[in-house]
Amino acid sequence: MMKKVFDRVQIAKVFGLSLLLIFQLFSISTYAQDEAAPEGAAEEAAADLGGDPVKGKQLFNQNCAACHALNRKMTGPALANVETRLAEEEGLDKEWLYSWIKNSAGMIAAGDAYANSIYNEYNQAAMTAFPTLSNADIDDILAYTAAPPPAPVATAATAVGDDASGSGSGGISNEMILGALAVIFALLVVMLVLVNRTLRRIAEANGVELATALGEQRVPIWKAFAQNQFLVFCTVVVFLLASAYGAYAWMSQVGIDQGYAPIQPIHYSHKIHAGDNKIECQYCHSSARVSKHSGIPSLNVCMNCHKSIYEYQGNPEGPSAEDLANGYTNEFYTNEIKKLYKAVGWDEENQRYTGESQPVEWVRIHNLPDFAYFNHAQHVTAGKIECQTCHGPVEEMEIMYQYSPLTMGWCINCHRETEVQVADNGYYKKIHEELSKKYGVEKLTAAQMGGLECGKCHY
């Protein structure tokens, strides 16, 4: 009688060894880490510029940057090496600069030739007087304008290399690790098949009969399933219920655009404007205070700042790895500003409008159905609701998307839970006094103030 053994025991051993091999390989791949890049210890040469260029940069940004740049014309002339240029080309000394910066209008009125030529060249735009700046402050500003431009920060390539891991901590990316593991797993499957065949051949060569756990004669699983009527009935019932639930869930999402994030013709980063620069939402969406609609800001609102902000400086340490991965470099943002100039017809070189404007076809994100009424002013001004309540953390959004579902159930839940801010709010004073007596409470929800009546939103 031939000895019977279970070949699955041998396979289990091989499979266990394979899992151990996968674990070891995964540990080795995730152990690889970047060496910390040596910090740039190079100090700037202490050139004698007659002032402190570091302090001068701060003063320049506070007082001059609105109308002047270092290397290009804006509302006023470019100021790079202005002291040297005036001395060489016009024979003007630093004392003339002191007088011009502190009282330019007085010098124009006194008939100074060069002061009047500058005044006429730049469309007679009066320069702001800075009598509070001391001579030492002006020296610092002039030192900044005379300082050589800083060397480009070589962080972009480093960031790409260091952050190829996706998490910013490893030198090997997660995609590479997963790909390697997938290849290893496929090789292990092939190896197990080959090992199984080899073991079977060895067993047969030694006269060992291979038995199965279920006996010599097994019924195919599909046949066993088909012969069990109760199991077939339960499976059909579960399948029908799951299909009905899936169809209901799919139809319930019709018209719900939560997460909708279209690409706009001009990229606008709420993260940079509302987040990094702390610009109030209602500076751009001013109609939200007084109108049903929040409105799309006019491009003239953009130009209030971007007449002077003609290029994106970004983080002094360079763009983050996430921004680089998405293509959000300083050059990318600067090109979007150029699109704005083209749309409004702004001549960057001569600092004037050409009149050749182009419409911008913005893609609407939040769109309620026509049968639903919503008033921004009632919520923002009267109700004092923060914009983030409905629109989410806008200050963190690089690409604006629909944060909330904007369904009727979502609105009703908000009206049931939100307490109206009635303190020092004249809009609600009279109705608050009457409803407080009716309900016997000091604080009222929007629902208690009629926020669930059908006619409030549908008429």
Backbone torsions as a table, in degrees:
resi	resn	phi	psi	omega
1	MET	NA	132.9	-176.4
2	MET	-79.1	143.9	179.2
3	LYS	-75.2	136.0	-178.6
4	LYS	-106.4	133.5	176.6
5	VAL	-134.4	162.4	178.1
6	PHE	-101.2	116.4	-179.9
7	ASP	-67.6	-15.7	-178.9
8	ARG	-68.7	-21.8	176.8
9	VAL	-65.0	-43.8	178.2
10	GLN	-64.3	-41.5	179.7
11	ILE	-63.7	-38.8	-179.9
12	ALA	-62.1	-39.3	178.5
13	LYS	-63.3	-45.5	179.8
14	VAL	-63.1	-40.1	-179.8
15	PHE	-64.4	-38.8	178.2
16	GLY	-63.2	-43.0	177.2
17	LEU	-63.1	-35.1	179.1
18	SER	-66.1	-43.3	177.7
19	LEU	-60.8	-40.2	177.5
20	LEU	-62.1	-38.9	178.2
21	LEU	-64.8	-41.6	178.2
22	ILE	-61.8	-43.4	-178.8
23	PHE	-61.9	-42.9	179.7
24	GLN	-64.0	-43.4	179.8
25	LEU	-64.6	-40.3	179.2
26	PHE	-64.6	-39.6	-179.9
27	SER	-64.8	-41.4	179.9
28	ILE	-64.9	-41.7	-176.5
29	SER	-69.7	-36.1	-179.0
30	THR	-82.4	-11.8	179.3
31	TYR	-75.8	-24.0	-177.5
32	ALA	-64.9	126.8	-179.6
33	GLN	-135.5	154.9	178.5
34	ASP	-75.3	144.6	168.7
35	GLU	-77.5	138.1	-178.5
36	ALA	-61.6	130.5	179.9
37	ALA	-65.6	134.8	-179.6
38	PRO	-62.0	135.2	-178.9
39	GLU	-67.1	140.3	179.2
40	GLY	-67.6	108.4	-177.0
41	ALA	-99.7	5.6	-178.8
42	ALA	-71.2	124.2	179.7
43	GLU	-96.2	150.9	179.8
44	GLU	-69.3	143.9	178.2
45	ALA	-65.2	137.2	-176.3
46	ALA	-83.5	70.7	-179.6
47	ALA	-75.6	140.7	-179.3
48	ASP	-82.9	98.3	-178.9
49	LEU	-103.7	9.3	179.5
50	GLY	77.3	11.0	-180.0
51	GLY	-176.6	-178.2	-178.9
52	ASP	-99.8	107.5	-177.3
53	PRO	-66.0	-26.6	178.8
54	VAL	-67.9	-48.5	176.1
55	LYS	-66.1	-35.1	179.5
56	GLY	-63.6	-35.8	178.0
57	LYS	-62.9	-41.8	179.0
58	GLN	-64.1	-43.8	178.9
59	LEU	-66.3	-37.8	178.6
60	PHE	-62.4	-46.7	-179.8
61	ASN	-64.3	-33.4	-178.7
62	GLN	-77.0	-35.2	-169.9
63	ASN	-116.0	-26.9	-169.7
64	CYS	-113.7	-28.5	-168.5
65	ALA	-65.0	-19.3	179.6
66	ALA	-65.8	-28.5	-176.1
67	CYS	-122.1	-13.6	-174.7
68	HIS	-129.2	148.8	168.4
69	ALA	-124.9	170.2	-178.0
70	LEU	-77.0	-43.4	-169.5
71	ASN	-121.3	19.2	177.5
72	ARG	-154.2	154.1	177.4
73	LYS	-74.3	141.8	171.8
74	MET	-132.1	-133.9	174.0
75	THR	-61.5	-32.1	175.8
76	GLY	-123.4	179.1	-175.9
77	PRO	-71.4	164.3	174.4
78	ALA	-70.1	145.1	-171.4
79	LEU	-114.1	7.6	178.3
80	ALA	-64.5	127.1	179.7
81	ASN	54.8	36.3	-175.8
82	VAL	-63.8	-37.0	-178.8
83	GLU	-64.6	-45.5	-179.6
84	THR	-66.2	-42.5	-178.2
85	ARG	-63.2	-44.3	-179.5
86	LEU	-66.3	-36.0	179.7
87	ALA	-68.5	-40.7	-176.3
88	GLU	-79.5	-39.7	-173.6
89	GLU	-91.3	-34.0	-174.6
90	GLU	-116.2	-8.1	-179.1
91	GLY	69.8	29.4	-178.4
92	LEU	-101.1	137.5	-178.3
93	ASP	-97.0	-177.1	-177.5
94	LYS	-67.2	-29.2	178.8
95	GLU	-61.9	-36.0	177.4
96	TRP	-63.6	-40.7	178.5
97	LEU	-64.3	-40.3	177.1
98	TYR	-57.1	-47.8	-177.5
99	SER	-66.9	-40.0	-177.9
100	TRP	-66.1	-44.0	-177.9
101	ILE	-68.7	-38.1	-176.5
102	LYS	-80.7	-27.9	-177.4
103	ASN	-157.2	73.3	-178.6
104	SER	-67.2	-37.8	-179.2
105	ALA	-62.4	-37.7	179.0
106	GLY	-65.5	-37.9	179.5
107	MET	-69.8	-37.1	177.1
108	ILE	-65.1	-44.7	-179.7
109	ALA	-64.8	-30.9	-179.2
110	ALA	-77.0	-7.1	175.7
111	GLY	89.7	17.3	177.7
112	ASP	-58.6	128.5	-172.1
113	ALA	-64.6	-51.5	-176.9
114	TYR	-69.0	-35.2	177.4
115	ALA	-60.6	-42.5	179.5
116	ASN	-70.7	-33.6	178.8
117	SER	-67.0	-41.5	177.0
118	ILE	-64.6	-42.3	-179.1
119	TYR	-60.2	-43.4	-179.2
120	ASN	-75.7	-34.2	-178.9
121	GLU	-64.1	-34.7	-177.2
122	TYR	-105.0	46.5	170.9
123	ASN	57.2	31.9	177.3
124	GLN	54.0	37.3	174.9
125	ALA	-82.0	115.4	-175.5
126	ALA	-69.1	130.7	178.3
127	MET	-80.6	138.2	178.2
128	THR	-65.6	136.6	177.3
129	ALA	-82.2	143.1	179.5
130	PHE	-125.4	68.0	-178.4
131	PRO	-67.5	-19.0	-177.6
132	THR	-80.8	-12.8	178.1
133	LEU	-77.4	128.3	177.8
134	SER	-81.7	167.8	177.0
135	ASN	-60.4	-35.5	178.6
136	ALA	-65.6	-38.6	177.3
137	ASP	-63.2	-42.1	179.6
138	ILE	-66.2	-36.6	176.0
139	ASP	-60.7	-40.9	178.9
140	ASP	-63.7	-42.5	179.2
141	ILE	-64.0	-43.0	179.2
142	LEU	-65.3	-34.1	176.4
143	ALA	-64.9	-37.7	177.8
144	TYR	-67.1	-40.5	-179.9
145	THR	-69.8	-23.4	-179.5
146	ALA	-93.6	-11.3	-177.7
147	ALA	-69.4	144.0	177.4
148	PRO	-65.1	148.9	179.9
149	PRO	-62.8	144.8	-180.0
150	PRO	-65.6	147.9	177.5
151	ALA	-63.9	142.8	-179.9
152	PRO	-59.3	137.3	-178.6
153	VAL	-75.4	119.1	-177.1
154	ALA	-88.7	59.9	-179.8
155	THR	-106.1	-15.9	-174.8
156	ALA	-64.7	-51.5	-179.0
157	ALA	-65.2	-38.0	178.8
158	THR	-62.8	-41.4	-178.9
159	ALA	-64.8	-38.0	179.4
160	VAL	-64.8	-43.6	-179.1
161	GLY	-68.6	-43.5	-176.7
162	ASP	-71.0	-30.0	-173.4
163	ASP	-102.3	15.5	177.4
164	ALA	-63.6	-12.9	-179.7
165	SER	-74.5	-13.3	-176.6
166	GLY	85.8	-35.8	180.0
167	SER	-100.5	-8.7	176.5
168	GLY	80.6	8.2	-176.4
169	SER	-119.2	-14.0	-176.1
170	GLY	-121.8	158.6	178.2
171	GLY	-87.0	-12.2	179.3
172	ILE	-113.2	129.4	-175.5
173	SER	-72.6	156.4	176.8
174	ASN	-61.1	-35.1	179.5
175	GLU	-64.3	-38.6	178.6
176	MET	-66.2	-40.7	179.9
177	ILE	-63.6	-47.2	-178.9
178	LEU	-64.1	-39.7	178.4
179	GLY	-62.8	-43.0	178.8
180	ALA	-63.3	-41.7	178.7
181	LEU	-64.6	-36.9	178.3
182	ALA	-64.1	-41.8	178.5
183	VAL	-64.5	-43.0	180.0
184	ILE	-62.8	-42.1	-179.7
185	PHE	-62.8	-42.3	178.5
186	ALA	-62.5	-40.9	178.1
187	LEU	-64.2	-38.1	179.2
188	LEU	-65.5	-39.3	177.7
189	VAL	-61.1	-46.0	178.1
190	VAL	-61.3	-41.8	-179.7
191	MET	-63.2	-41.1	179.2
192	LEU	-63.1	-40.9	178.3
193	VAL	-61.8	-44.8	179.6
194	LEU	-65.1	-41.2	178.3
195	VAL	-62.8	-41.9	179.1
196	ASN	-59.9	-45.2	179.0
197	ARG	-63.6	-40.9	-179.2
198	THR	-64.2	-44.5	179.5
199	LEU	-62.9	-39.0	178.5
200	ARG	-63.1	-42.6	179.9
201	ARG	-65.1	-41.2	178.6
202	ILE	-62.7	-43.4	-179.5
203	ALA	-63.3	-43.7	179.9
204	GLU	-65.7	-36.2	179.4
205	ALA	-66.7	-29.3	179.7
206	ASN	-93.2	7.1	176.5
207	GLY	76.6	24.1	179.7
208	VAL	-94.1	130.9	179.1
209	GLU	-89.5	126.2	179.6
210	LEU	-86.6	123.9	179.1
211	ALA	-108.3	160.8	177.2
212	THR	-107.6	160.1	-178.3
213	ALA	-67.6	-22.0	-175.5
214	LEU	-104.3	7.5	179.7
215	GLY	104.9	175.9	-176.6
216	GLU	-70.6	-35.0	-177.1
217	GLN	-114.9	113.6	-180.0
218	ARG	-107.8	140.2	174.8
219	VAL	-84.5	130.2	177.2
220	PRO	-53.3	142.0	-174.2
221	ILE	-63.3	-34.7	179.9
222	TRP	-68.2	-34.2	179.6
223	LYS	-71.7	-40.8	177.5
224	ALA	-62.8	-38.6	178.4
225	PHE	-65.4	-43.1	-178.2
226	ALA	-66.5	-29.1	-178.7
227	GLN	-80.0	-16.3	179.8
228	ASN	-93.4	97.9	-174.5
229	GLN	-66.1	-37.2	-179.8
230	PHE	-64.1	-42.4	179.2
231	LEU	-65.4	-39.3	177.1
232	VAL	-63.4	-43.2	179.8
233	PHE	-61.7	-46.6	-179.6
234	CYS	-62.6	-39.3	-179.5
235	THR	-65.1	-42.1	179.5
236	VAL	-64.4	-42.0	179.3
237	VAL	-62.4	-46.2	179.4
238	VAL	-62.4	-41.3	179.3
239	PHE	-62.5	-43.3	180.0
240	LEU	-65.9	-42.9	178.9
241	LEU	-64.2	-41.7	178.9
242	ALA	-64.9	-38.7	178.6
243	SER	-65.8	-42.0	179.0
244	ALA	-63.9	-42.4	179.6
245	TYR	-65.1	-42.2	178.7
246	GLY	-62.7	-41.1	178.8
247	ALA	-65.4	-41.1	178.3
248	TYR	-63.6	-44.7	-179.8
249	ALA	-63.2	-40.2	179.8
250	TRP	-65.7	-44.9	-178.9
251	MET	-68.6	-27.1	178.6
252	SER	-68.9	-20.0	-178.4
253	GLN	-92.1	-1.9	179.1
254	VAL	-64.0	126.0	179.3
255	GLY	86.3	-2.0	178.2
256	ILE	-99.9	118.4	-173.1
257	ASP	-112.4	30.6	178.6
258	GLN	-59.5	131.0	-177.2
259	GLY	89.9	-0.9	-179.2
260	TYR	-65.4	122.6	-176.3
261	ALA	-137.2	79.7	-178.1
262	PRO	-72.6	157.1	175.4
263	ILE	-85.8	126.4	-177.1
264	GLN	-90.3	155.9	179.8
265	PRO	-63.0	-30.2	172.4
266	ILE	-123.8	121.2	-177.1
267	HIS	-67.7	126.9	177.4
268	TYR	-123.9	120.8	-178.4
269	SER	-97.4	107.6	172.9
270	HIS	-65.1	-27.9	179.2
271	LYS	-62.1	-40.2	-179.7
272	ILE	-76.1	-44.9	-174.1
273	HIS	-77.2	-55.7	-176.8
274	ALA	-82.3	-27.6	-177.8
275	GLY	-89.4	-70.3	-175.0
276	ASP	-65.1	-41.3	-174.7
277	ASN	-99.1	0.7	173.2
278	LYS	56.3	36.7	177.1
279	ILE	-78.1	129.1	-179.2
280	GLU	-64.6	142.8	-179.7
281	CYS	-55.9	-41.3	-172.6
282	GLN	-81.4	-1.7	171.0
283	TYR	-68.1	-41.5	178.3
284	CYS	-89.0	-44.7	-179.1
285	HIS	-96.2	61.7	-173.6
286	SER	-67.9	-27.6	-177.1
287	SER	-71.5	-11.4	178.7
288	ALA	-64.6	-21.8	179.9
289	ARG	-75.4	-28.3	-169.6
290	VAL	-129.5	-0.3	-171.8
291	SER	-130.3	165.6	174.8
292	LYS	-64.4	-39.6	-176.4
293	HIS	-100.6	149.4	174.4
294	SER	-77.8	-28.4	174.9
295	GLY	80.2	152.0	173.0
296	ILE	-91.5	124.7	-176.2
297	PRO	-59.9	142.0	173.4
298	SER	-66.8	149.7	178.7
299	LEU	-65.3	-20.2	175.6
300	ASN	-64.4	-31.0	175.5
301	VAL	-64.2	-40.8	177.1
302	CYS	-61.9	-40.2	-176.0
303	MET	-72.2	-15.6	174.5
304	ASN	-55.4	-36.7	178.9
305	CYS	-99.5	-39.0	-169.5
306	HIS	-82.5	2.2	165.2
307	LYS	-64.3	-33.9	-178.6
308	SER	-100.2	-32.5	-179.3
309	ILE	-92.6	90.0	-172.9
310	TYR	-98.6	-10.1	176.2
311	GLU	-148.0	153.8	-177.7
312	TYR	-91.9	123.0	-179.7
313	GLN	-87.1	-38.7	177.3
314	GLY	71.2	-161.7	-179.9
315	ASN	-71.2	130.5	179.1
316	PRO	-58.0	-25.6	-179.7
317	GLU	-85.0	0.2	-179.5
318	GLY	99.2	163.3	-179.2
319	PRO	-64.5	148.8	179.0
320	SER	-71.3	165.4	-179.7
321	ALA	-64.0	-36.8	179.6
322	GLU	-64.5	-42.1	178.3
323	ASP	-64.6	-40.6	179.1
324	LEU	-63.7	-39.9	179.9
325	ALA	-63.0	-32.6	-179.3
326	ASN	-93.2	-0.3	179.2
327	GLY	83.6	13.4	-177.6
328	TYR	-90.2	75.0	178.4
329	THR	-96.7	170.7	177.7
330	ASN	-59.2	-38.4	179.7
331	GLU	-64.7	-38.3	179.3
332	PHE	-61.2	-48.6	-179.1
333	TYR	-65.8	-37.6	178.7
334	THR	-63.2	-39.2	177.6
335	ASN	-64.3	-33.2	177.3
336	GLU	-68.4	-34.5	175.3
337	ILE	-64.4	-37.7	177.0
338	LYS	-63.6	-35.8	175.1
339	LYS	-62.2	-38.8	176.9
340	LEU	-62.1	-44.8	179.2
341	TYR	-59.5	-41.0	-179.8
342	LYS	-66.4	-37.7	-178.5
343	ALA	-67.8	-38.3	-178.2
344	VAL	-90.4	-8.3	-178.5
345	GLY	74.4	46.2	-177.8
346	TRP	-99.1	122.9	176.5
347	ASP	-85.4	103.3	-173.8
348	GLU	-67.0	-34.3	-176.8
349	GLU	-70.5	-44.5	-176.2
350	ASN	-99.0	1.9	176.0
351	GLN	54.3	54.5	177.3
352	ARG	-154.3	160.6	177.3
353	TYR	-84.8	136.3	-179.8
354	THR	-90.4	-16.3	-176.2
355	GLY	85.3	-3.1	179.9
356	GLU	-97.8	77.2	-178.2
357	SER	-94.2	161.3	179.6
358	GLN	-132.3	137.7	178.8
359	PRO	-70.6	146.5	176.4
360	VAL	-105.0	120.6	-176.8
361	GLU	-89.2	79.0	179.0
362	TRP	-65.3	145.9	177.9
363	VAL	-96.8	120.9	-177.9
364	ARG	-70.3	138.6	-178.4
365	ILE	-103.3	-54.4	-178.2
366	HIS	-94.7	121.6	-174.7
367	ASN	-143.8	104.0	178.2
368	LEU	-81.5	152.9	176.8
369	PRO	-65.2	157.5	-175.5
370	ASP	-63.8	-25.5	-176.3
371	PHE	-85.8	1.4	178.9
372	ALA	-110.2	130.4	-179.3
373	TYR	-102.4	131.5	175.6
374	PHE	-140.7	133.5	-178.0
375	ASN	-120.0	116.8	179.9
376	HIS	-65.0	-42.3	-177.2
377	ALA	-60.9	-38.3	-179.2
378	GLN	-64.7	-33.7	-179.7
379	HIS	-86.6	-43.4	-174.0
380	VAL	-77.4	-49.3	-174.9
381	THR	-86.0	-53.2	-178.0
382	ALA	-75.9	-46.7	-177.0
383	GLY	-84.0	-13.2	179.2
384	LYS	55.1	42.1	178.4
385	ILE	-86.7	131.6	177.4
386	GLU	-68.3	145.7	-179.8
387	CYS	-58.6	-35.8	-177.1
388	GLN	-67.4	-17.7	179.9
389	THR	-59.6	-40.6	-179.3
390	CYS	-101.7	-35.8	-172.5
391	HIS	-96.4	-1.2	176.5
392	GLY	76.8	-171.0	-177.9
393	PRO	-73.2	74.2	-176.6
394	VAL	-59.1	-34.0	-177.4
395	GLU	-67.2	-7.4	178.6
396	GLU	-109.4	0.4	-173.4
397	MET	-92.3	116.3	172.2
398	GLU	-71.9	-44.4	173.7
399	ILE	-115.0	124.5	-177.6
400	MET	-68.1	135.6	177.8
401	TYR	-140.8	164.5	179.2
402	GLN	-77.8	112.9	-174.5
403	TYR	-81.2	-42.9	-175.3
404	SER	-101.2	157.2	-179.6
405	PRO	-72.3	-25.2	-179.8
406	LEU	59.4	33.2	175.4
407	THR	-87.6	166.6	179.6
408	MET	-64.5	-39.8	178.9
409	GLY	-62.3	-37.8	178.3
410	TRP	-65.0	-42.4	178.1
411	CYS	-64.8	-42.9	-178.3
412	ILE	-63.6	-43.6	178.3
413	ASN	-60.5	-39.3	178.5
414	CYS	-64.8	-42.2	179.3
415	HIS	-65.9	-31.8	179.2
416	ARG	-74.4	-30.7	-172.5
417	GLU	-100.0	-24.9	-173.2
418	THR	-83.3	125.2	174.3
419	GLU	-87.0	127.6	-177.1
420	VAL	-71.6	134.4	178.5
421	GLN	-81.5	96.6	-174.7
422	VAL	-98.8	-13.4	-179.2
423	ALA	-65.4	127.6	179.4
424	ASP	55.5	31.6	179.9
425	ASN	-119.4	98.9	-175.5
426	GLY	-61.4	-23.9	-178.5
427	TYR	-62.1	-34.3	-174.6
428	TYR	-106.1	5.4	-170.8
429	LYS	-58.6	-52.9	-175.2
430	LYS	-69.0	-47.6	-177.9
431	ILE	-66.4	-29.6	178.8
432	HIS	-67.0	-41.8	180.0
433	GLU	-62.6	-41.0	-178.1
434	GLU	-72.1	-45.4	-177.5
435	LEU	-72.7	-29.4	177.2
436	SER	-62.3	-38.8	176.9
437	LYS	-68.2	-37.9	-177.3
438	LYS	-66.1	-45.1	-176.4
439	TYR	-95.7	-12.5	179.3
440	GLY	69.3	34.3	180.0
441	VAL	-131.6	159.0	177.8
442	GLU	-89.3	-32.7	-178.9
443	LYS	-110.4	137.6	-177.3
444	LEU	-117.8	142.6	172.7
445	THR	-90.2	165.3	177.9
446	ALA	-62.3	-31.9	178.4
447	ALA	-65.2	-40.1	178.7
448	GLN	-68.8	-18.9	179.1
449	MET	-98.3	17.5	175.7
450	GLY	95.3	13.8	-175.9
451	GLY	-72.9	-6.4	178.3
452	LEU	-105.9	1.1	178.5
453	GLU	-70.7	134.6	-175.6
454	CYS	-57.5	-40.0	-176.2
455	GLY	-68.7	-10.9	178.4
456	LYS	-69.0	-34.7	-176.6
457	CYS	-116.0	-19.2	-177.4
458	HIS	-126.5	122.3	179.2
459	TYR	-155.5	NA	NA
